[in-house]
Amino acid sequence: MRWHSRASERRPKEGRPSLLWFRQDLRLADNPALAAAAAQGPVIPLYVLEDNGAWPPGGAARWWLHESLVALAARIPLVVLHGAAAEVVPAFARTAGTSAVYWNRRYDPAGIACDKVVEASLKNDGVDAESFNGRLLFEPWEISTSIGGSFKVFTAFARACAEKPVRPPGEAPRVRWHGWEERAPVDSLGLKPQVGWYASMEKLWQPGELGAKKRLRRVAGDVAAHYKNRRDFPAMDGTSRLSPHLHFGEVSPQTVWHAASRAAAEEKASAAQSVQQFLRQLIWREFSWHLLYHFPALPEKPWNPKFARFHWRSDPETLRLWQKGLTGYPIVDAGMRQLWRTGWMHNRVRMIAGSFLVKHLLQDWRSGEEWFWDTLVDADLANNAAGWQ
C-alpha cells in the first residue's frame, strides 16, 4: 500500500510561522517542502538528528552530515535538535506555536513509520502537515508494471521510467526566515568524530549545497560528455562523484537530470549517447529505492529466498583483512584502502570488492553491507542494500 501525506485544505493561521523539517534534503534550491512553506509566510527551519534507529548514520556519513549542516546553518537560522523525531517534531511545533509543518518524504520503512506518527500527532494538535517528493525523480508507487505491480528487473523498470517526463527543477524561493531564539550550534549534535581520521576527506570533498553546485558544473561539462568511455576505468576521474550530494539532498535528482540533459543537447551525437549512459545511473538509483519501498526487508534479508539457508563462513580475521585492504589481491586492496581514506570507491571496484568478499571468501554479504555503511560518505540505505543483494 502506498503512503503519502495529503495536502491540508486549511491555510496556516495569520501571523504564526510554519515549520520546515529538513531531513535528507539539505538544500534551498528545488526543495518542494521549502517552496510550500515559504509561500505561507515566515518559516522556522528544523533538523532533528535521529541516530537511535536500525540504520543510524555511519562514521563517514556523520562527518559529512556535520559539514553539510554547518554549511546550511551558515545561510539560514537552522534549529538543530537530537532525539526521536516522532516525539521531538510535534513537541517543538507546540512550543514554537507553528501552524503547519512541511517536509519532503522518506521511503525507507523506519522513515515512513516515523512520519505517519508525526503526521497523526500534529493533526491531533490542530497543526497542518504536508509532505512532498523532494528526493526521487518519481514516487516509488508511480512506476508500476502493466498489472499494477512492482518491478524486479531493471531493464523493464528503466523502460517504464522513460515514459514519464522528469519535472524541471525549481529555484530557491524567497524565504522570510523566523529566527528561533534558543538555537544550539551544529557541534551540539556530536556528529564530528573526535579523532581526525577524516583529514583526507576534507581535502577531497566539499559537503553542502554550494559544493554540490560546483561538482554539478563539472559533471554537466566534462564528465557527462565522456562518461560512456571513462566510467569503467577506476584509475580515471570519469565518474560524477555526486552520490554523497544526492544522498544528503544537497542537490535534487531533477537538477542533475536536466543539467546533464542540457549538456547532451549541446554536444554531438557521440557525447549525447554518453550523457544517456550517465542519466541511466540516476534510474539505477530510482530502481534501488523502488526495490526498498516494495521490499522493506531488503537491507536485512536475502531478496532471493534461495540464499536464506546459505552456509556463510564466519571468519572475523578474513573479514578484517578485507576491510583493511590486506587480502593480497591488488584491485581489491586498492579499492578498500581508497574507501578508508576518502569515504568513496569507484563503482566498478565496489562490485569487485563485494563479489570477492561474498563469492571468493564466502563471508556473509551483510558484513560487507555494514562495513560500507560505516565507511562510505554516500552510504545510502537503498543503494547499499541493492548493491550487496
C-alpha positions, 0 to 999 in steps of 0.5 A: 500500500502506498503512503503519502501525506495529503495536502491540508485544505486549511491555510496556516493561521495569520501571523504564526510561522510554519515549520520546515523539517529538513531531513535528507534534503539539505538544500534551498534550491528545488526543495518542494517542502521549502517552496510550500512553506515559504509561500505561507509566510515566515518559516522556522527551519528544523533538523532533528538528528535521529541516530537511535534507529536500525540504520543510524548514520555511519562514521563517514556519513556523520562527518559529512552530515556535520559539514553539510549542516554547518554549511546550511546553518551558515545561510539560514537560522537552522534549529538543530535538535537530537532525539526521536523525531516522532516525539521531538517534531510535534513537541517543538511545533507546540512550543514554537506555536507553528501552524503547519509543518512541511517536509519532503518524504522518506521511503525507507520503512523506519522513515515512513513509520516515523512520519505517519506518527508525526503526521497523526500527532500534529493533526491531533494538535490542530497543526497542518502537515504536508509532505512532498517528493523532494528526493526521487525523480518519481514516487516509488508507487508511480512506476508500476508494471502493466498489472499494477505491480512492482518491478524486479528487473531493471531493464523493464523498470528503466523502460517504464521510467522513460515514459514519464517526463522528469519535472524541471527543477525549481529555484530557491524561493524567497524565504522570510526566515523566523529566527528561533531564539534558543538555537544550539550550534551544529557541534551540539549534535556530536556528529564530528568524530573526535579523532581526525581520521577524516583529514583526507576527506576534507581535502577531497570533498566539499559537503553542502549545497554550494559544493554540490553546485560546483561538482554539478558544473563539472559533471554537466561539462566534462564528465557527462560528455565522456562518461560512456568511455571513462566510467569503467576505468577506476584509475580515471576521474570519469565518474560524477562523484555526486552520490554523497550530494544526492544522498544528503539532498544537497542537490535534487535528482531533477537538477542533475537530470536536466543539467546533464540533459542540457549538456547532451543537447549541446554536444554531438551525437557521440557525447549525447549517447554518453550523457544517456549512459550517465542519466541511466545511473540516476534510474539505477538509483530510482530502481534501488529505492523502488526495490526498498519501498516494495521490499522493506526487508531488503537491507536485512534479508536475502531478496532471493529466498534461495540464499536464506539457508546459505552456509556463510563462513564466519571468519572475523580475521578474513573479514578484517583483512578485507576491510583493511585492504590486506587480502593480497589481491591488488584491485581489491586492496586498492579499492578498500584502502581508497574507501578508508581514506576518502569515504568513496570507491569507484563503482566498478571496484565496489562490485569487485570488492563485494563479489570477492568478499561474498563469492571468493571468501564466502563471508556473509554479504551483510558484513560487507553491507555494514562495513560500507555503511560505516565507511562510505560518505554516500552510504545510502540505505537503498543503494547499499542494500541493492548493491550487496543483494 
